[in-house]
Every structure is written in structure tokens, then in C-alpha cells.
Amino acid sequence: MRRVVLVVLALLILVIFNACSILKPGGEPSFIKVNGTHLEQDGKLYYFTGANMWYGSYIASSGKTGDRERLKRELDNLKSIGITNLRILGASEEINIENSLNSSFQNKPGVYNDTLLDGLDFLLAEMGKRGMYAVIFINNYWNWSGGMSQYKDWADGGGGVDSLNKYKGEFLDYAAAFYGDAKANGLFRNYLHYLINRKNNYTGNYYYEDPAIMAWQLANEPRPGRDRKFLEEYYSWIDSTAKYIHTIDKNHLVTTGSEGLEGTLRDSAIFFKTHQFKSVDYMTMHLWAKNWGWFDAKNAEKTYGQAEKKAVEYINKHLIYAREMDKPIVLEEFGLPRDSEFCTAGTPTTVRDKYYKKIFGLIYDSASTGSAIAGTNLWGWGGEGRPQRPDGKHQTGDPLVGDPFGEPQGLNSVFDADTSTIGIIKNNANLMNLLDKKIIKMN
């Protein structure tokens, strides 16, 4: 009897492994594709519960920011929860502003950080072992990682504008001026070409053939600026950059990284045109109740109701847009602070848990009826990382968590000790991972 039980368990483990493998039974790569309003993997619909872990390559590095044993533990923990998709940073540019990253993939134009790139190699290799997929954003509208404004500065030597301090309005236009700057984009494409054609040190795969990659993302939250001044350049950049990626990578999807209406001047026509190009495979939206003034954690009793209502309306509106566009859509960023906006681990997550239940419930209900929603990436996975000081300020050498350095560390992070939140995530992951079996015949 004991032997029978062990054999059954082994078969179950094998079935589970094959169900989430990035390789087909014959050993061929298994890439995620688009089929109408759905993502598809090997003829089955692909749904996922994912997380943002922008710093994955940093802790996967063998350099000063690295902790490879932590990375392995984080991935094992995420996989045990049911998270199979990670949105990660695959490009950063050295920038001299407060609260920016301490090290970057690109120190100067064409001068690449081999240690950090090796970290990305290692991360993708470890994700591949666990049947996990990466969405890699390769630029940033915001300059905490360098991004568009740093390319602009490299191109014209203007010194840049800091979005994290008093020049935010001016910064919105400075970053958007990148879209039409041929020299800045030449520098960007040089990196793109290098990265996509890179050979992974651990798997031997070129990135363009790596099955652990689901999609390339043009940028984190690309916006057209603060008005319509750069709109045509914005459209042209999205289409031309997506086309360029497709010319050197025939296997992977390309998407925008857009926030949705909030990132497109709250104009549905702009959001539509942003995603109408054939070169853009699926649509994205982000959801930030606090950042957009819907929710105040220090006045949660009065503001939570309206925040939840607006969040539901925002998601539903974008699901309609996706159906009309006939493309899948992903809610790839959403989060909420801990109670009273405390950042330290161990403080309550009562309101966040309520919010997560609502958002995850809405996503699952929509997906189970065949809507265009493919999955979610919560922001962000803090895992073993912890804020080191009460004000949440990051200092060099601190453990990395889910929040950029310009925000209080731990603000929106889910720590591995947040058992109630993790239980909600796990429940949603279990439901989403079974959806391909439930509605495949409907499509």
C-alpha cells in the first residue's frame, strides 16, 4: 500500500510539473501565444496569477546586490503559492539622482554591466526550471531606473529632470520628448539588439529563443506626456519599437506596459490607438487607488468604499475595451498600503486583504465567463526583504523589496510573513490555474 501511495504521488507530481512546464513533451520550447482575446499555451488557454519582482536580476547577480540563495527561496515560495508569472526589470541606465538604483544594466551608452546581465541570465534559468514565465520591461518612463529621460540626457547632454522632486510637470514632457529623439532611440535600440540576441550563460539559449520569457514590454508605464504635444511621436514609437523587436524575435509577445486610461490622458481614444497596432500583441492596465487619489490609508474608513467602486469600474471599462479591440489584457500592477500606511512587516493588512479579495474575485469571475482578462501581477513581491528603518528610506546595502527607492520601502510590498494576504493570493492562483480546463471549449 505504501508503494502504491508513493507511485500515485510521483505521478501527481509529474502531471503537475508537465502542466506548468516551459517545454513541450518532446522537449521543444513552449511559448505563450495570442489567440483572439486570450493567451494560449500549446492549444490551451493560459491564465495566471503573477507578481512584480522588478529586482529579480539584482538579487540573482553574483555582485554586491546579489543573494542567489535568497532568489531560489523566493522562487520556490512563489511557485508554492501558485505564482507562475513574474514582471521583471531587464534594463536600467545609470542616472545621478536621489533614490535611483545603485547599479544599472547600462553604465554609459554601450557600456554594459556584465555582472547584472549575468544575474538576468541566472534568474531566467531558475525560472525556467520552475516552469515560470517572465515579462521583461526594457525601458521606464519614470527615472528611478534611468529610463527615457536618461537616454534623452545621453543624447543631448541636457542634464535631465528629476521626476522625484519638484520638477514633476516638466519631467513628464522631458521623458516624453524621448519618443521623437532619433539619437536617444538609437542608443536604446543598441541595447535592445544586444539584450534580445544575448546568449544565456546558464542555459545556452539566446534570449530570442528562451521559453522562460513570455513577453517583452516596451516600457514601464509609457505616457505621452502631460498633454498632446508628443502624441504622434508616442504612437510612432510604440509601433516602430514593437515592430523592431518582432523583426529580431519571432517567438515572444510584445506589449506596451501602459497603465490604461490613467496613463493616456484619460482619453479612451488614445488608449485604443496605443494598442491598435498589429505589432502590439496584448493590452495592459495598472491600478493605483492611492496614487490616483481614490484612497487614503490614514482615512481608510471614509475612502475605501469609493476606492473599491472606482477600481471595479476601471477594470470593467478596460475589459470592454479589450473585447472591442479583440486582444487579451493583463492587470499587471495593482497594490494598496498596509493599514494606516505602516511599512514594517508584522503590521496589519486588513484593508489590503479586503481589496485583494475584491480585485482577485472580479478577475476570476470575469475570466471564468470568457472575458479578455488573462491574469494579474500584484505589486509587489517583497518576500524575505524587509525595510530597515521606520521612515522607509532605502540605503545602499539594504535588502531589496517590492518598492522603488523613491517610495517608502515596504509601502506596497507583500512579505513572506503576510500569511493572510498570501492565503488570498494562493486561493486565486489555484482557481486561475484551473481555468484552462473549465472554459477551453467555449473559445
N, C-alpha and C positions, 0 to 999 in steps of 0.2 A: 504493500500500500504506500509506504514511504517513497519507494522508487517511482510509482505512478504519479504521486503528487509532484515530485521533483521534475519529472518529464513534462507534466502539464504546465508547471510554472515556467520551465525553459521554453516551451512552445509559445506561451503567452508573451514572454519577454521578446522572443524572436519576432512575433507578429507586431508587437508594439514598435520594435526597432524598425522593421520594414515599413510600417505605416508612416514613419516620420523621417525615413532615410532620404538623403540628398542624392542617392544613386538608385537607378532602376535595378530590377532583379538581375539583369545581365551585366551590371557594372557600369552602364552608360550614365552620364550625368543627368540629373532630374531637375530641369529648370522650371521656374514658375512662369506661366504664360497668361495672356488675357483671352477670355472667351466672352464676347459681349460685355455684359455688366458684371462679370465675375472673373476672379483669378482662378487659375486651373493648374493642377499638377498631375501629369500623367493621366489625363482623362477624368480626373475627379476635381470637384470644386475645392479650392484652397481657402480655408478660413483660419484666422489666427488671433491669439491674444499675445501681444508683444510689449516691449518696453523700450524706452530710450536709455541708452547707456553710452552717451557720446564719448566717454573717456575710455572705452574698451581698449583701444590701441595703446593708450598711455600706461595702463596697468599691465598690458601684455608685453610691454617693452622690456628689454634687458637693461635699460638705462636707469636714470635716477628716479623717474616716475613709476618704474615697473615693480610689479609684485605678481609674478606668474602663478604662484601657488594660490594667491587670492583670486586671480582671474578664473582658474579652474574651479575653485569652490563656488564662485559666483555663478558660473555657467551651469554647474551641477545643480545648484539651488534653483536657479531659474527654470531649468528643464524639469525638475521635480514638481514645480508649481504648475507647469504646463505651458510656460512661455517658450515659444519656438521662433520668435522673430525679434531681432534687435536693430534699432536705428542707431547708427554709429557715425562718428566724425571720421572722415577719410582725407581731410585736407585742412590745414591751418597754416597761417602765414605770420611770421614774426612781426609783432607790432609793439610800439613803445607807448603803451597807455596803461593806466592803472587798471587792475582787475582783469587783465588779459591772461591768456595761457602762458605758463612759464617756459614751455618749449613748443616748437612748431615743426610740422612736416617740411615746411619750406622756409629756410632762414633768410634767403635772398632769392631773387628770380633765378631759377635754375639750380639753386644750391639746396639739395635735399638732405633731410635728416635720416640717414640710413638706419639709425637705431630705432627711431619711431616707426619708420616704414616696415622694419623687421617685426615690430610689435603688431602692426596690422596683419602681416603675414601669419604670425603666431595666433592671433585672435581668430582669423578666418579658418585656420587649420583646426583649432579647438572647437569652433562652432560646427564645422563640417563633421567632426567625429560624433557630435551630439544631434545631428540632423536639424540644426538651426540655420535660419536664413538671415542675411544681413541686408539692410537698406543703408546705403552709404551716401551721406551728403557730402558734396565736394566743393562747396563754397558757402558763404554765410553773408546774409545782408547785414547782420549785426557784427560789430567788430571785436567781440570778446575772443574770437579766434582769428582775427586778422580780416579775412574775407574780402568783399568787394572794395571796401574803402582802402584796404592796404594795397590791393592791385592798382587802384587808381593813384595812390601815392607813389608806388613804384614807377608808374608810367609817367607822371608829371612832376614828381618831387614837390608836391604842394604841402606836405606835412600832415595832411589828413585832418579829420574832425572826430572828436571823441563822443560817441553816442551815449556814453555812460555818465557824462557830466552835463554841463549847462547848454551844450550846442545841439540838442537832440533834433530840433526842427531843421537846422542847417545840415545836420548829418544825414537826414533822410534823403535829401537831394544829392549830397556828395556821394553817397553809396549808389544811388540810382544812376548817377552820371557814368558809372562803370559800364552800363549796358551798351552805350554807344561809343565807348572808347576803344578803338581798334588796337592800340598798343597794349592797354591793360588786358584785353581779351586774348591777345596773342600770348602774353605771359601765362594767363590762365589755361589756355589750350595746350601750351607746352607741358604743364603739369598733368593735365588730363591725359594726354597722349602717353606720358611716361607711366602714370599710375595704371591705366587700363591695360597697358602692354607689359606690366611688371610680372615677373615670374616669382611665385611664392617660394620662399626658401625652405618651407617645411613640407609642402605637398607636391611641388614641381609643376603646379598648374599656373598657367598665365591667368591673370585676373579676368580676362575676357572669356575664359573657359571654366572659371571656378564655379561649381554648382552651389557653393555656400553663399553666393551673392544672389539676392533676389532682384535688386534694382539699384541703379544709380540715380541719385537725386540732385537736381541742378544746384540747389542751394537750400540752406535753412532759411525759411520764411522770406523768399524774394518778394519785394514790394516795388511798385512802380514809382515810389517817391511820395511826397506829401500832396501832390496834385497831379495834373495830367501832362505836365511838361515833358516827361520822359516816356510817355505811354507807348509810342510807336517803337522806340528803341527797346523797351521792355518786351513787347510782343516778339520782335525780331530776334532778340537774344534767346528767348525761351525756345523758339522753333529751331533756330540755327544751331544752338548748342546741343539740343536733343538730337537733331539730325546728325551732327558731328559724332556724338557718342555712338549712335547706331551704325555709322559707317565703319567704326573700328571694333564694335562689339555687337555681334548678331544674336547673342544668346540671352542678354539680360534686358529687363524692362528699364524704362526711363520715366521719371516723373518730376514734378516741379518742386515740391516742398512748401507749397502755398498754404497760408492759414485759412484760405477761403475768403468770404466777404470782408472780414476784418482786415485782411491783407491786400485787398484790391479796391480800396477807397469806398468800401461798402456798396459797390456797384455790381450787380449780378452780370451785366453785360461784359464787364472787364474780367470777372471770374470765368465766365463762359469762354471768352476769347483766349484767356490764358491756357485753357485746357482743350481747346478745339482742335489743335494741331494733331495730325496723324503721328507725329514724332513723339507725342506725349501719350504714354500707354494707359495711365490711370490717374485719377484725381486725388487730391489730398485736402484735408482740412485740419485746423488746430482749434482748440477750445480753451480759452483762458478767462474764466469768470472773474478772477481777482484783477488781472492786468487790464481788463476791459471795463472795470468799474462796476461790475454787477454784484460783487461780493466783497464784504469786509469781514475778515475773520475775527476782528475785535468787536464786531457788532453782528455776529452771526445770526442771532435770533430774528433780527429785523430784515436782514439782507439775503438769507439763504433761500427763502421761498422764491423771490424774484430771480435769483441766480439760477436755480434749477429750472424754472419756467423758461428763461431765455436760452439756457443750454439745450433744452429739449427742442425748442423752436429752431435754434441754429442748426442742430444736427438734421432735423427733419427737412428743413429747407434745402440743405446740401444733398440729401438723399434724392430729393425731387430733381435737383439739377443733374445729378449723376445719371438718373434714369433718362432724362431728356437728352443728355449728351451721349448716352449708350456706352458708358465707361464705368469700371469699378471705382470705388472711392474708399479711402482709408482715413480714419480718425487717428492721426499719427502723433498728436501731442494733446494731452489734457492732464490737469492736475489741480490740486487745491491744498492750501496750507493746513498744517495741523491746528488743533484748537487754539484760539487766541493768537495764532501766528507764532507759536513757540516752534523752535527749530530742533531742539535737542531730542535725541532718542529717548523713548520712555514716556514722553508727554502724550496726552490723549489725541486720538484721531477720530473722534466721534462724528464730526461733521464731514470730514473727508470720506469716512466709511459710508455714510449715508449717500453722499454724492457718487461715489464709485458704484454703489449698488444701483443707483438710478441710471447712470450712464451705461454701465455694462448690461443692465437689463434691457434698456432701449436698443442697444446694438444687437444683442442676441435676438430679441423679438423681431427686429427688422430683418436680420439675416435669415432667420428661420422661415420667413414668408417669401424669401427670394429677392429681397431688395439688393441694391448695388453695393451695400457695405461689405467689405472684405475682412476688416479687422481693426484692431486698435493697437497703439503703442502708448502706454502710460508714461507720463513724465514725472519723475524719472526714477530709475532703479539706483538707490544708494547702497543697498546691500550691506556689506560689512563696514563701509565708510561711516564716519561719524564727525560732526562738527567739533572743532577743537576749542572753541571759545564762545561765550554767551552771545556776543554780537553777530556771530555767524561769519565773521571775516575770514577769508582764506589767506593763509600764509604758505610760502614755499615749503614743501615737505609734508604738508597736511594730507591725510588720506583723501582721495577723490570720492565725491558723492555725485548725486544726480543734478546738481545745480551749477550753472556757470558761475565764475568767480565774482561777477558783478552783482549777484543776488546773494542774500544770506544763505550760507551753506546749510542744507537740510530743509530749506523752505518748502519745497515740493517733493522731497526725496522720500521714497519708500525704503525703510531699513529692513534688514532681515529679521529684526526683532518685532516688527509690526504685525503680530500674529493675526489680529482681526482683519486688517487690510489684506494681508496675503491670503487669508481664507476666502475673501470675496473674489480676489483675482483668480485663485485656483478654481473656484466654482465656475466662473465664466470661461476659463480656459478649457475645462472639461466639457462644457456644453458646446463651445465653438469647435473644438477638435472633433466632435461627433457629427457636425452639421453636414459634411460631405456625404455621409451615408443617408441622411434624412431627406435631402431635397435634390439630390443629383438628378432624379428622374423628372423633376419639374422644369429642367432647363435644357 
